[in-house]
Amino acid sequence: MHKASSVPSGRGRRCTDVSTYGAALRLTVLGASPAVPNPGCACSSYLIESGEDRLVLDLGTGAFANLRCHVPYTAISAIAISHMHADHFIDVVPYRYALKYGDQRRTQPLPLLLPPGGERLLRAMVSAFAREGDAGDFLDECFAVQTYDAACSQRIGSLEVRFALTRHYIDAYAMRVSDGHRTLVFSADTAPAPEVIAFTKGADVLLCEAALEPNYAEQGERGHSTPAEAGAMARDAGVSRLVLTHYPQHVSSEAIRADAARSFAGEIVLARDHLTLEI
């Protein structure tokens, strides 16, 4: 079962207090919206913690403000971006402003792990801010920008991160995070894919997108999944818990859960901003 507790934080918002937990692997949802943010919510972003090691997976629209409810923004070990759609990375920009001008400082640049081709795109975008220095300076003063090799694992303190290509409109990478005892797989954006199922096998939790409505039947190129398709991937991968995310608010939580339950008999959790789960 998952655990969550709340404490007051800023302007009446209640944020999860993760400081009460032990050293278990923890997931905090910083944003669960699809590309169009749900009202009052942020886009794709997830904080993974193991002891003092803190890894952020994706940093979509509005996610940086939510991150600040939970931990100091200078205390993050690394950020890893699954793919270069704005709803998964755009808050790198306000994060940079905080690191540059905020009231907290890091002694070393924050590692920013980008997918192949991502650095070129990001530098081209921030070149619009040339009056603050050249495009390289805008990032490099605050971030240690790296391109990850999907064929290799990354070590973030006690956390190992592996990558696998998904089925999306652009290259996107699922991420498998393990502390050596517990494992979570984040699907990134993907249509149903045997590759994602194989990549997830042996994990405890699948954090899977469900951007398409139940009974979506349009043919042709696909880059997303329905709740039932997410459930089928979780079932075929043998995980015990499915966390559905990246879903639109206009579909009721009951309908989303029921659709996933058509194909998955395990525990189903709907991600929402500030939810914390112990893996």
C-alpha positions in Angstrom: 0.0 0.0 0.0 1.1 3.5 -0.6 1.7 6.1 2.1 1.2 9.8 2.0 1.2 12.6 4.5 0.6 16.4 4.1 1.8 19.6 5.5 0.8 23.2 4.8 3.0 24.9 2.2 2.4 28.3 0.7 -0.8 30.0 -0.3 -3.0 27.3 1.3 -1.6 24.4 -0.9 -1.1 21.2 1.0 2.1 19.4 -0.1 3.3 15.9 0.7 5.9 15.8 3.5 8.5 13.3 2.3 10.8 14.0 5.2 8.9 11.6 7.5 10.0 8.5 5.6 12.9 6.3 6.0 15.4 5.3 3.3 12.9 3.4 1.0 12.6 4.3 -2.6 10.0 7.0 -3.0 8.1 8.6 -5.8 6.5 12.0 -5.6 4.4 13.2 -8.5 5.3 16.8 -9.3 3.1 16.9 -12.4 0.7 14.4 -13.9 -1.0 16.4 -16.7 -0.8 15.7 -20.4 0.4 18.3 -22.9 -2.5 20.6 -22.0 -2.1 21.1 -18.3 -5.1 20.2 -16.2 -6.4 23.3 -14.2 -4.1 24.1 -11.3 -1.8 21.3 -12.2 1.6 20.7 -13.8 2.8 18.6 -16.7 4.9 15.5 -16.5 7.5 15.4 -13.7 8.4 12.9 -11.0 10.8 13.1 -8.0 12.5 9.8 -7.1 14.3 9.7 -3.7 16.5 7.2 -2.0 18.1 8.6 1.1 19.9 11.8 0.1 19.8 10.9 -3.6 17.1 12.8 -5.5 16.4 12.4 -9.2 13.8 14.3 -11.2 12.4 12.5 -14.2 11.1 15.1 -16.7 10.3 18.7 -15.8 7.2 19.8 -17.7 5.1 22.9 -17.5 4.6 24.1 -13.9 6.6 21.3 -12.4 9.4 23.4 -10.9 7.0 25.3 -8.6 5.7 22.0 -7.4 9.2 20.7 -6.8 9.8 23.6 -4.4 6.9 22.3 -2.2 9.0 19.2 -1.4 12.7 19.8 -1.4 15.2 22.7 -1.8 15.8 23.0 -5.5 19.6 23.0 -4.8 19.3 19.5 -3.2 18.4 17.7 -6.5 21.1 15.2 -7.6 20.2 15.2 -11.3 17.4 15.8 -13.8 16.7 13.3 -16.6 14.5 14.2 -19.5 12.7 11.4 -21.4 12.1 13.4 -24.7 12.1 16.8 -26.1 8.4 17.7 -26.1 7.8 20.9 -24.1 5.4 19.3 -21.6 8.4 17.2 -20.5 11.2 19.7 -20.3 10.2 23.3 -20.5 10.6 24.1 -16.8 14.4 23.7 -17.2 14.1 27.4 -18.0 12.6 28.6 -14.6 14.9 26.1 -12.9 17.9 27.9 -14.5 16.6 31.3 -13.3 16.3 30.0 -9.8 19.8 28.6 -9.8 21.2 31.8 -11.3 19.2 34.4 -9.4 17.4 32.6 -6.5 18.2 32.8 -2.8 19.8 29.3 -2.8 23.1 28.4 -4.5 24.8 25.2 -5.6 28.5 24.7 -5.3 28.5 22.6 -8.6 26.4 22.7 -11.7 23.3 20.5 -11.6 23.6 17.4 -13.9 21.0 17.7 -16.7 20.7 14.4 -18.7 19.1 14.9 -22.1 18.1 12.3 -24.7 20.1 12.0 -28.0 19.6 15.2 -29.9 18.1 17.0 -26.9 21.1 19.3 -26.2 21.0 20.8 -29.7 17.3 21.5 -29.4 17.5 23.0 -25.9 20.5 25.2 -26.8 18.7 26.5 -29.9 15.6 27.4 -27.8 17.5 29.2 -25.1 19.5 31.1 -27.7 16.5 33.5 -27.7 17.8 34.7 -24.3 21.2 35.8 -25.9 21.1 39.2 -24.1 21.9 37.3 -20.9 25.1 35.9 -22.5 25.6 33.4 -25.2 23.4 30.3 -25.5 26.0 28.1 -23.9 26.4 30.4 -20.9 22.6 30.4 -20.3 22.7 26.7 -19.5 26.3 26.0 -18.5 26.5 28.4 -15.6 23.9 26.4 -13.8 23.7 22.9 -15.4 26.2 20.2 -16.3 24.5 19.3 -19.6 25.0 15.7 -20.7 23.5 13.5 -23.5 22.8 10.0 -22.2 23.5 6.9 -24.2 20.4 4.8 -24.1 22.5 1.6 -24.4 24.3 2.5 -21.1 23.1 2.9 -17.5 23.7 6.0 -15.5 24.6 6.1 -11.8 23.0 8.8 -9.7 24.4 8.2 -6.2 22.7 5.0 -5.0 20.3 5.0 -8.0 20.9 3.2 -11.3 19.0 4.5 -14.3 18.5 2.6 -17.5 16.8 3.7 -20.8 14.7 2.1 -23.5 13.3 3.6 -26.7 9.5 3.8 -26.7 6.9 4.3 -29.4 6.2 8.0 -29.7 6.1 10.7 -32.4 9.7 11.6 -31.7 12.4 9.5 -30.0 11.4 9.1 -26.3 13.0 6.9 -23.7 11.4 5.0 -20.8 13.5 5.1 -17.7 14.1 2.3 -15.2 15.2 3.5 -11.8 16.5 1.1 -9.1 18.1 1.5 -5.7 19.2 -2.2 -5.8 16.2 -3.3 -3.8 13.1 -1.7 -5.4 12.6 -0.7 -9.1 10.3 1.8 -10.8 9.8 2.1 -14.6 8.5 5.3 -16.1 7.0 4.7 -19.5 7.6 8.3 -20.8 5.2 8.8 -23.7 4.4 5.6 -25.6 1.9 3.7 -27.6 1.6 0.0 -26.5 5.0 -1.5 -27.1 6.6 -4.9 -26.5 9.9 -3.1 -26.0 8.4 -1.3 -23.0 6.9 -4.5 -21.6 10.3 -6.3 -21.8 12.0 -3.3 -20.3 9.6 -3.3 -17.3 9.8 -7.0 -16.4 11.0 -7.5 -12.9 10.1 -4.0 -11.7 7.8 -3.3 -8.8 6.0 -0.3 -10.2 5.1 0.9 -13.7 4.4 4.6 -13.9 2.6 4.7 -17.2 1.0 7.3 -19.3 -2.7 7.1 -20.2 -3.1 10.1 -22.4 -5.8 8.6 -24.6 -9.4 8.2 -23.5 -10.9 4.8 -22.8 -12.2 3.1 -26.0 -10.0 5.2 -28.2 -10.0 3.5 -31.5 -8.4 5.8 -34.1 -6.2 3.9 -36.5 -2.8 5.1 -37.8 0.3 6.3 -36.1 0.1 6.2 -32.3 2.2 7.9 -29.7 0.1 7.3 -26.6 -1.8 4.7 -24.7 -5.3 4.2 -23.2 -5.7 3.2 -19.6 -6.6 -0.3 -20.7 -3.4 -0.5 -22.8 -1.3 0.8 -19.9 -2.9 -1.9 -17.8 -2.1 -4.6 -20.4 1.5 -3.5 -20.4 1.6 -3.7 -16.6 0.0 -7.1 -16.6 2.4 -8.5 -19.2 5.4 -7.1 -17.4 4.3 -8.7 -14.2 4.4 -5.6 -11.9 2.3 -5.5 -8.8 1.4 -1.8 -9.0 0.4 0.5 -11.9 0.5 4.2 -11.5 -1.4 6.0 -14.3 -0.3 9.4 -15.3 -0.4 12.0 -18.1 -4.2 11.6 -18.4 -6.7 14.4 -19.2 -9.0 15.8 -16.5 -12.2 15.6 -18.6 -12.2 11.8 -18.2 -13.3 10.8 -14.7 -11.0 9.0 -12.4 -13.5 6.3 -12.1 -13.6 5.7 -15.9 -9.8 5.7 -16.1 -9.4 3.3 -13.2 -12.2 1.0 -14.6 -10.6 0.9 -18.0 -7.2 0.0 -16.7 -8.8 -2.7 -14.5 -10.2 -4.4 -17.6 -6.6 -5.7 -18.2 -4.8 -5.3 -14.9 -5.8 -7.0 -11.7 -3.1 -5.5 -9.4 -3.1 -2.2 -7.5 -4.0 0.8 -9.7 -3.1 4.3 -8.5 -4.0 7.5 -10.3 -1.1 10.0 -10.2 -1.9 13.5 -9.0 0.3 16.4 -8.2 2.0 16.1 -4.8 1.1 12.4 -4.3 3.9 10.5 -2.6 4.2 6.7 -2.9 6.6 4.4 -1.2 7.8 1.8 -3.7 
